[in-house]
Amino acid sequence: MNTRTTRILAAALSLTAVLAISGCSGDSKAAMSVSGAFMPQPVNDKMAGGFMVIKNDSGTADKLTGATSPLSDDLQIHETKDQKMQQVQSMDVPANGELKLERGGNHIMFMGLKNTPKVGDKVTVELRFEKAGSVKVELDVKDRTYNAQAPTSTGHNGH
């Protein structure tokens, strides 16, 4: 082999390695992003709702399987069907799609709050996904009547 052939072969091997690494499941963590994350100020310390849009930029479907937060030891994933709310074990996050957690629809429920956050506070939540692992999110505590509009820009983690 001459020098040029060796360089081309080395470049091809490098490119193959980069593609193989980026295709690993570890890269899927970067595929999940969250925008518009908020919590209306809770009325009391019994419960609160968490709302956001979870975007999956990978070509692989995933599932939201749970959430944890210092605010509560009991976070539940709730779906709303026929205007009835029920706890579910997971929610699908479609490949190259999004899962909307919004008022009147699917959401995260915080049960038995350790304190009652006020407007302007931030609530930390760690979302758990079947494939993407964990993603930390900060929910902005908003006025009780606040309702998110469709985001005009693509923020990351609500920013």
Number of C-alpha atoms within 10 A of each C-alpha: 7 6 8 9 10 11 12 11 13 12 12 12 12 12 12 12 12 11 11 10 12 12 12 9 12 13 12 19 17 12 16 22 20 23 22 26 25 25 29 22 21 21 12 12 16 14 17 21 22 23 24 24 20 23 21 24 18 19 12 16 17 21 17 21 19 19 21 18 17 13 19 19 14 15 22 21 22 21 20 15 11 6 9 10 14 12 14 14 12 18 17 15 20 18 15 14 16 18 19 18 21 19 16 12 16 24 22 22 20 25 17 17 20 14 13 16 22 17 14 12 15 17 18 15 21 16 19 18 21 14 16 23 17 19 17 16 22 20 23 24 21 20 15 13 8 13 14 14 7 8 11 6 9 13 12 15 19 18 12
